[in-house]
Amino acid sequence: MERQWSLEESTVVDAPPETVYRLVSDLRNMGRWSPECRSVWVARPPAKAGMRFVGFNRRGPFLWFTVGRVTQARQDREFTFDVGVFGLPIARWGYRFEPEGTGTRVTEFWQDLRIGGGAAKVADALGTVFAGSNPARRIALNRAGMRTTLARIARSAESAVAAEARS
């Protein structure tokens, strides 16, 4: 099986882009939505381009952390961050927000940054040891995780819109 280096999943959320962006760009929410991320530590929210954070992750018996840096924080349009471990690049994660009808199409995307050379091989090995997934298996885990995350983001955003309408 050939290694897949990127992936996208999307859903339409019944909430405006500004609501969805506000929720997603608060990285502390990722622990509620992602099936692997358990919590995120951010020194001074809200997240802005250049800001660093630490993600604490778990899948089954496997525990690991990542250090991230926000690379794009384009209000209501895109929120992207890179994650790594021990100074090695691992992945780029991001979200795009596009108006669709009365709601928002949210696209979550992932790009593998473990490309070529000895550092990439070390990063692959660390992923197998700490996260319990080799690169060939990672794509299936990410696809399932992205679908779960997007469904949870949709529920949170739609609940936020309903709460605003009641007040």
N, C-alpha and C positions, 0 to 999 in steps of 0.2 A: 504494500500500500504506500503510495506516494504521500509525503508529508504535506499537510495543508498549512499555509502560513497566515491565513486570515479568515475571518468569518464575520457575517452580519446577520442579525435577526431584527425584526421590527414588529410593531403593533400600533394600532390607533387607540389613543386614549381620549376619553371624553372630558378633556380639560384643556385650557389654553396653554400655549407654549411657555408663558411666563410662570405658570403654576408648576408645570412639570420640571422646567429648568431649575426653579428655586429648590425643589425637593431633591433632585439628582445632584445638584452642585453642593448640597450639604452632605459631604462624604460620610458623616456619622450615620446617615440613613442606610448605607450599604449593608451594614450588619443585619438589618431587618429584612432586606430584600434578597440578598445573594445566598444561595445554598452553601457556599464555601466561606465567604467572609463572615466573621463573627462580630467584629467591631473595627472601627477606624479611629485612630487618635490624630486629631488635628490641633495644632497649637492655638491658632486664632481663627476660628471660622468667621465668616464664610470663606470658602476656598477661592483663591485667586490664582491667575497664572503665575507660575514660579514657586508656589507654596508647596512645602513638603509635608508628608503625612506617613503614618505607619498603619498597615493593615494586618490584622490578626485573623488567620484562616484555619479552618478545620474541615476535613472530610473523613468521616469514619474515624479510625485511630490516628490519622495523620494530622499533625499540627505544624504550622509554619507561619512566618511573618514575611511581609514585603515592605519595602520602603518605596514610596511613590512621590511623584512630582507632577503637579498640574501643569499641562503644557498649553491648553486652550481653555479659556473661560469666556466665550463669546455669548453674552447675555441672550437667552431665549433661542439660541441657534446651535451651539456646540459646546460640549464639555468633555475634555480629553485629558488623560493622565497616563504616564509611563510608570511601570513598576519594575523593581529589580530586587535582588538579594545579594548581600555581601559585595556590593558595587558592580554586580553583573546585570546587564539588561535582560529582562524576561519578556515583558509584553507591553503593548499599548492598548488601553481600553478607552472607549469613548462613547458618547451619545450625541446624536443629532436630533434636533427638534424642528419639524416642519409643519406649518398649519395644514390641516386637512379637514375640510368642511368646518364644523364648529369645534373640532378637537385638534389633536396633535398626533402626527406620525412620529413615534420615537423609534430611532434605530440605534441599537447597541452594536458596537463593532469591536473587534479584537484583532490584533496583529502580533504575531510571534516575532520578538526582537532577538531571538537566539540564532543569529545568522552567522555561520562560518567561523572557523578558527577554534583555537583551544578554549577560549572563554565560553563559547557557545556549547562545547562539549561538556564543560564543567557545569554550566547552567542546566543542561539537559539532565546530567547525573543528579544534581541537587533536586530537581523536580521529581525525579523518580524516587529518591530517598525520602525527602521531606513531605512531598505532596502525594506520593504514591501513584503517580501517573507519568508514563513515558510520553514523548511527543506524539506518537501515533494514537494514543488513547486520549490525549488532551483535547483534541478537537471535538470528540463526542461529548466529553464532560462539559466543555465550554458551551456547546450548542444547547444541551439540556439546561445548564445553569442560566444561560441568557434568556431562554424562554420563561423559566421560573421567575427570574429577576424582573423581566418586563411585565409579566402578569402582576407581580406584587407592586411595581411602580404604578401601574394603571390603577389598581385598587386604592393605593394611597392618594394619588392625584385626584381621582374621582371623589373620594371621601373628603378631601380638602375643599373641593369645589362645593360639595353639598353642605359642608359645615359653614362656608362663607355665605351661601345662599340663605341659611337659617338665621344668621346673625344680622 
